[in-house]
Amino acid sequence: MRLPNSEHESRPWVIREIAKDFTLEDVWGLSLKRSGPHDLDKLIALVTASDPAHGALPVRILWGARDLLGKWFDLGRISEPSGGGANDLPIPGTTETSLVGRLPADLVGSADDVEFGSLPFTPLYRTDNEFAAELGNRTVHGVMHLALVEMGDGRQQGQMAVYVKPRGRFGRAYMAFIKPFRYAIVYPALTRQFERGWAAQST
């Protein structure tokens, strides 16, 4: 389910200091039964192993459509591995190509062991209760933030927040165009997939 941005903004996440010049696009909640001390690692593993190109049919269609648009308008494929040419573009409004330089010294390299499969993200950092990864392409520089929030009674909520910095007028138009599809199709399908994966791991 989609959560109000204030739910994320009310907590002292590290990402709020690192991405101050980014816009918090949206926040999504995952209902997760607490299972042990390594729950954040389990959540990260579920997300990094996901492959929208082989997920629910509506998501596959939209994922393929984005790759087609990328081919037509020289935007690059959404599924390109991180480190490609598009990711060498500077973060809009800066000369930085990555948020790594903004990390506190104790978090540098803290997520180097995390590997994404088909998703075009590069890990940024990991703490006891949060994780962030970034991507850069010709439309936007974005950050995916994962966190665990204790809800009491043996329950916890996984939260996935999306920060963005569109790349110029075209990037802003692109983000506005895809927003209805993200809200109605992509993220609801992904959160259901993650919840099912969590439940299957916990049985």
N, C-alpha and C positions, 0 to 999 in steps of 0.2 A: 504494500500500500504506500501511497505517496504521503509524506509527512510535511508539516509546515517547516519552512527554512529555519524558523526560530528554534525548533527542537535541536537542530545542529548548532546554531549560533550561540545557544545558551551554555554550551560546554567548552572547556578550555582546550580544544584540540590543537595540536601543533600546526596542522595545516592552515589554521586561520591566521597564524603569524606569517607563514611562508608564502601564502597566496593572497595577501592583502589586496593586491591590485586586480584580482580575478573576481568574477561574478559567481556567486553560489547559484547555480542554475536550478537544482532541485535536490531533494533528499527522499530516499526510499527506505522503508522499514521491512525487515525480515523477521518473522516470528521463529525463534530458535530455542529449542530446549537445551538448557545447560547440560554439558556432558563431561567436562573436565578442564584441566588447566591449559590445554592447548587448543581451545576453541577458536581463537583468532587464526591460528595456523590452518585449521580445518576450513574456515571460511575463505581464507586466501586461496587454498588449494581448489575449492569449488569454483571460485571465480576465474582463476588462471587457467583451469582446465576447460572452461566453457568454450563452445564454438558456435556462435550465432549462425554461421553459414550452414550448420547441420542441425539447428534447433527446430523450434516450432515453425510450421509452414509460413505464417505471416512474417515472422522475423527473417526467415531465409529469403523471402521475396524482397523485403526492404533492404537487407544486407546486399543482395545481388544487384538491386537497383542502384545503391550507392556506389558500388564498384563500377557499374556501367556509366554512371554520371562522371565518375573519376576518369574513366577512359576518354569520354567525350570532351570534357572540359579541362583535361590535364590537371586533375586534382590528386592523382595518385589513388591507389586502391586502399580502401579502409582497412583491409586485412594485411597490408604490407608490414613486414617485421620492423620493429623499432630500429633506428639507426640508419634508415634509408635517407635519401636525399631530402625529402620533405621535412624530416626531423632535424635537419641542420638549419632550418629557418629560425630566425630570432623570435622569441616570445614578443607578440605585438607590443609596441611602445618601449621596448628595451633592446639591449644588445646581447642579452642572454639567450642561449639556445636550450637551456635546461634550468630547472629550479634547484638542482643539486647544490649550486653555489650559495643558496640561501639557507641551507640546513645548518643547525647547530652541529658543532664538531662531533659530539657523541652519537649523532644519528647518521653521519656519513658512512656509507657501506653497510648499514644495518639491515638492508633488504637485498643485498647482492646475491643471496642464494635463491631468490624467488625468480622463477622463469615463467613467462607467459607462452602459451601455445599459439593459438591463432589470433589472439587479440593484440592490437598494435601498441601495447603499453610498455614503458620502461619503469621498473620499480624505483621509488624515491627513498622511502624509509619505512621502518617498522618499530613500534613501541610495544608495550604490554597489551594495549587495547586499541591501537589504530595502525593503519597501513595506508600508504598512498603510492600511486603510480601516475606517470604523466604520458601524454602523447602529443605529438606535433604533426600537423599536416597543413595543407594549403588553405584550409578554411578556418582552423581554430587551433589554439594550444589549450589542452584540457587536462584536468586532474581527476582521477577517480579516488575517492577516499572511503575506506572501509573501517568500521568501528563496531565495538560491542558495548552495549549499555545494559547494566543490570536493572531488571524490572521487579525483582523480589519473587518469593515463592518458587524458586528454582527456575525462573524464566529469565530470558535475556532477549534483547532485540539487536539483531544485526542492522547496521545502518550503512547505506551506500549513498554518498554525496557526490555530486558532480560540479566541479568548478570549471569555468570556461573563460577564455579571452579570445573573442572572434578576431579573425585576421581581416580587418578592413570592412568596407561596406558589403562586399560579397559574403564575407564570413558571417556578418550579422544577418543578412538576408537568408543565408543557408540555415542558420540556427533557428530563425523564425519559421522557415518553411517546414523543417523536420519536427518541430516541437509537438504538433498534434499526434504525429506517428509515434514519437518516443513515449508520450504520455498514455496513449490509448493502446499501443501494441507492444513496443519493444521492451520497455522496462517492466510492465506487468508480467509479460511472458518470462523475462529473465529472473525476476524475483520468485515467481512460482517454481521455476527450474531449480534455483538455489535452495528453496525451502524443501522441495522433494529430495534433492540430493543430500541435504542435512539429515532429514528424517531417515533416509536409507542408510546413512552411515551410523546412525544412532541405534538402529535395531539390532 
